[in-house]
């Protein structure tokens, strides 16, 4: 069970991870892509879109391949190649 993760906690974390260098590597993973939360108001970046639940965006931005299963969009394959 994944549990509940309020958007007001995940959205700041997603923004921080998206800008983070090593060891998280989010900056390199998010470059040239737009991330859109399907369950909140968070979005980040420009380019081909990757969308899905907040928690899965956070996990994918930090390199968790398993989270890619619940994401979609034109930019997904690019993100997959960076994880």
C-alpha positions as CSV (number, residue, x, y, z in Angstrom):
1,X,0.0,0.0,0.0
2,X,1.4,3.4,-1.0
3,X,-0.3,5.5,1.6
4,X,-1.5,9.0,1.5
5,X,0.8,11.8,0.5
6,X,-0.7,15.3,0.7
7,X,0.1,17.6,-2.3
8,X,1.2,20.4,0.0
9,X,4.1,18.1,1.2
10,X,5.0,16.5,-2.1
11,X,4.9,19.6,-4.4
12,X,7.8,21.4,-2.6
13,X,9.7,18.1,-2.5
14,X,9.2,17.6,-6.3
15,X,10.4,21.2,-7.0
16,X,13.5,20.6,-4.9
17,X,14.3,17.3,-6.5
18,X,13.8,18.7,-10.0
19,X,16.5,21.3,-9.3
20,X,18.9,19.0,-7.5
21,X,22.3,17.9,-8.7
22,X,24.1,14.9,-7.5
23,X,23.5,12.6,-5.7
24,X,19.8,12.9,-6.5
25,X,20.4,13.9,-10.2
26,X,17.0,15.4,-10.7
27,X,18.3,18.4,-12.7
28,X,19.7,16.1,-15.4
29,X,16.6,14.0,-15.5
30,X,14.1,16.9,-15.8
31,X,16.1,18.9,-18.4
32,X,13.9,19.7,-21.4
33,X,10.8,18.0,-20.0
34,X,7.6,19.3,-18.5
35,X,6.3,17.5,-15.4
36,X,2.6,17.8,-14.6
37,X,0.9,16.3,-11.5
38,X,-2.4,14.6,-12.3
39,X,-3.6,14.8,-8.7
40,X,-2.4,18.3,-7.8
41,X,-1.5,21.7,-9.2
42,X,2.2,21.1,-9.5
43,X,4.0,21.5,-12.8
44,X,7.7,22.1,-13.7
45,X,9.7,22.7,-16.8
46,X,9.2,23.0,-20.5
47,X,9.1,20.5,-23.3
48,X,7.5,17.1,-23.9
49,X,5.2,16.3,-21.0
50,X,5.4,13.6,-18.4
51,X,2.3,13.4,-16.2
52,X,1.1,11.3,-13.3
53,X,0.5,11.2,-9.6
54,X,2.7,13.6,-7.4
55,X,4.4,10.7,-5.6
56,X,5.4,8.9,-8.8
57,X,6.8,12.1,-10.3
58,X,8.9,12.7,-7.2
59,X,10.1,9.1,-7.3
60,X,10.9,9.2,-11.0
61,X,12.7,12.5,-10.8
62,X,14.9,10.9,-8.1
63,X,15.6,7.9,-10.4
64,X,13.2,5.3,-9.2
65,X,12.4,3.3,-12.3
66,X,9.4,1.5,-10.8
67,X,7.5,4.8,-10.6
68,X,7.6,5.1,-14.4
69,X,4.8,2.5,-14.7
70,X,2.2,5.0,-13.6
71,X,3.4,7.9,-15.7
72,X,2.5,8.9,-19.2
73,X,3.2,11.5,-21.9
74,X,5.4,12.4,-24.8
75,X,8.4,12.8,-22.6
76,X,8.2,9.5,-20.8
77,X,10.7,7.6,-23.0
78,X,13.2,10.4,-22.5
79,X,12.8,10.3,-18.8
80,X,13.0,6.4,-18.9
81,X,16.3,6.7,-20.7
82,X,17.6,9.0,-17.9
83,X,16.6,6.8,-15.0
